[in-house]
Amino acid sequence: MLTAFLSRADVSRHLQALHLLKELRDALTRRSKAASVRTLRFEPTAPWSSTLVRQATLIDLPAWMVTVRAETTKGARTVLQLHDAATGQLLAMMDAGHLMMLRASLMSALAADVLARPDARNVAVLGAGPAASSALKALRLVRSIDYVWLHEPNLVDNFELAHRLQTTLSMAISAVDTAKEAVEDADIVVLTGKVSLEGVTFRPGVHVTVLSAETFPAAPLPQPAFAAARRFCDASEPVLEWGLPFHAELGEVLGGDKPGRTSSDELTLFASIGPAALDLLAAWHVYEGARHDEGLTRIDLEA
């Protein structure tokens, strides 16, 4: 059996954002259950390295996956192995860093579609680089956007990214110097990086999404805002030690089991933890799209 190898560009080419957004929505609405999820963190073999391994299966998918994330002082790299559920054979290996970022962006958009006010059209993106760009592009799939304020601590990168996105997306985008200025008139706020929100005041009725929430040791919002917010997440595992419980998982809202936003002036918060089961769903989506791609490298590992 041939194993397909997908680079970052291959993953991007075979991920159909609108289709995957629907698949994520359907899976959360059905409350698709993971047959098993396991996470292992290995002790560093050197002071500057660590390895995180995650495994997941889904009851209604004919495949299971293992991701291996290696972290060093020069950054992190994640590889995903997709296996046939019946035989265990390796179907594909793919770059998982880009896949997980795109999946997180789509979950952010889905949460905004469900939890933000219907008239929310002005957006603040706090963070830099590909994650900020990906989150904004995904948000456009579910909302009409009037204006975007972009902020990240490196002012040069901030202005360069704003100019590039304004040109490529044909949107009104301004780079601003502070997070406070970015959120001042925003209806939707997306936090994609470690940007300080100290001293920030949100408008009544704003919706806030925190991507990679599991990397924050405490809630990144000012404590009064966090306490007042109606809080949602995409999964209960891993548990966030933020001091206050979440009101519901997004799937419970989509399935009608629990309410979402309850008033127009309520602050809603969505914490994206990135459960492994959703990464498996995204990986299967990419694999299905790449089945007939003759340009992919394929190797018989058992030859």
N, C-alpha and C positions, 0 to 999 in steps of 0.2 A: 504494500500500500504506500502511496506517495504522500509525503508530508509537505504541506505548503509553508513557505516562509514569506512573511509580509513585513516590509519595512514600514517606517512611519508614513512615507508617501503612499504606500499601498493601502494602509489602514484608512488614511484620509480619503483616498479615491473610492474605496468600497463602502464607506459609511454614508448612508443616505439619511441626512439629518431629520427630515420630516417623517420618514418611515420609522426611524428609530425612536423618535419622539412619541409616535403613536404606540409603538411596541412597549415602551416604558410606561406610558399611561395605562395601556391595557393590562400590563402585568401588575401594576400597583392597584388598579381597580379590582382585579380578580384576587388580589392579595396572594399572588403566586408565592408558594412556600419553598424555601431552600431545603432540599433534602439533607444537606449538611454544609456547614461552613466551619472552617478551622483556620486559625491564624497562629503562626509560630514566629517568634523573634529569636534569632541566634545571637549569642554573645559575640561581640566584635573579635575578629582574629587579629586586629591591630587597633590602636587607639583611634584611628581615623576612619574605621569602616564598620558597617553593620548590615545585616541581611534580614529581610522580612519576607516570609512565605505565607501566602493565603491560598486556600483551596475551597472550591464551592461546587455544588451540584444543584440543579433545579429539577423538581419532579417532572415538569412538562417539557424538558429539553433533553435531546438524545446525546448530550455531551457534558463533560465536567472539565474544570480548568484548575490550573495551578499558576499563580503569579509569583515571581521572584523579584524582589526589589533590593538592589544593592546600593547602599549609600556610602559615599566617600566625601572627603573634603572638596572634591571637584564637582560634586553634584550627585544625582541619583539616576539610576537606570532601572527600568522595569520591563521584564519579558513575560509574556503570557504563553502558556502551553495549553492547547485545546485538545482534549482526548475524547475518543468515541466511548459513550457510556456503556455499550455492550461488550466491546472487545478490549478497551483500554488503549487502543492504538492511537498514536499521536497524529491528529488531523492537521494541526497547524501550530506554528510558532510565530508570534507577532510582537511588534513593539507595543507595549502596554501603556507607556507614559502618555502618549498622544491619545490613545483610545480612552483612557480613564479621564483625561481632561475634557474630551468631547462629551463623554457620558455625563460628567459633572455639570458641564455647561447646559446640556439639555434638561437635566433635572432642575437646575436653577430656573430655566425658562418655564418649565412645567409648573413649578411652585409659584412663580410670579403670575402665571395665567390663572391659577386656582385661588391664590390668596390675596393678590393685589386688588385694589379698587378697580372697577370697570373703566374708570376714566383716567387711570394712571398712565401717563405718556412721557414724563420727564424722568431721566435716569442718571444716577451717579454710579460710576464704576471706580472702585478704589482698589488699585493694584496695578501690576505691570505686565508687559510682555504678552505671550501667547494666551495665557489664561484670561486676561482682561479682554483681549480681542475675541476669543472664542465665546466668552459669556455674552458679549454684546451681540455677536452674530446670531447666537441661539435665541436671545430674547426677541430679536426681530421676527422670528418665526411665529410668535404668539401675540405680539403687541405692536401696534403702530407707535412709533417713537417720534416725539417732537424735538427733543433736545437732550444732549448727553454732556455731562461734566465728568472729566477724567482726571484722576489724581493718583500719583504715586510719588514717594519721597525723592527719587532722582528726577529733578526738574527737566534736565536735558532729555532723558528718555521719555518723560511724560509728554513733552511738547512734540517730540518726533513721532510718538505713537498716535497722538491725537491728530496730527497732520496726515499721517498715513491712513488712518481709519476714515477720516473725513473725506479723503480722496477716493479710497476704494469702496466705501459703503455709501457715498453720496449722502451723508448725514450731517446735521449741525452738531459739531462736537467742539467743546472748549477744554483746553488743559488749564487746570487751576492749581494754585500753590498749596492749598490746604484742604484737608478732608471736610472741615467745617464749611468752607465755601462750596465744595462739591455737593454736599447734601442739603444745602440751604433751601433750594427750590425743587428738590427731587421727590418724586412719588415712589420710585423704586430705587433701592440702593443695593449694589452687589459688591461684596467684599471678597476679593480674589487673592489678597496677600496680607502680609503683616503690616497693615496701616493702622496707626493709632487713632482711636475714636474719642480720645479724652477731650472733654469740653464740647463735644458735638451735640447739637440739639436737633432732633428729627421733627419734621412737620407732622401734624396730626394725620393719621391714616396712612403713613408710609409703610411700605413693605421692604424688609431687609432680608437678603440672603447671604449666608456665610458659607463659602466654599471651603472644602478641606477642613471642616469644623473640628475634626479629631486632632488637628495639629495645634489647636489653641488650648493651652492648659486651663484657661478661664474664659468666660464669655467676653468677647471683644467689645460688646456694647457697654456704654456707661451703665452702672448698676441700676439706677432708677428706671432707665429705658428697658433694660432686660427684664426687670421685675414686672413692669407694667405690660410688657408685650404678650401677645398670644403666641405661644411657641410651638413650632412644628419641626419634625425631622424626617429623614427618609428611611431610617431604621433605628431600632433600639440598641443595636450592637454595632460598633463598640459603644459602651456607655460613656457619655460626656459628663465629666465631673465639674459641672458649671454651677452647682449649688441649688438649682431649681429644676423641677421636672418639666418635661414637655407635655403639652396638652394632647397632642395626637401625632401619629405618623401620617405622612401625606396620603398613603394608601387608604387609611381609615376615612379621610376626608373624601377622597375620590369615590370610595365605595359607599358613601352615605352613612357610615357608622358613627362618625363624629362630625361636629360642625367645623367649618373653617373660620373665615372672618365673620364676626358677629355685628360689627358696626362700621360705618364709613370713617370714623376718626380713630379706630383702633390701630395700634402698631402691631404688625404681624412679623414674625421672625421665622425663617426657615434655615435650619442647620443641615448642610449636606455632609453626611458622614462617609458616604461612598461605600455602601455594603458590597461585598464581593459578589453576591448573587446578581447585582445589576451589571457588574463588569462582565460576568459570564454571558448575560443576555446581550450586551453590546458586542462581545467577541463572536458570539454565534451569528449575530446579524452581519458582521463584517465577513465572516467565513462563508456564509450563504451567498453573499454578493460576489465573492471572489472565486467561487467554485469553477467557473468557466473562463477565468482569466488566464489565457495562454502565456501571458508575459511574466507570470509569477515563477519564481524558482521553486521546483519541487524535487524532493530527493526520497528515494526508497532507503530508509534507514536500516532496513532488515536485509538488504541485498548483500 
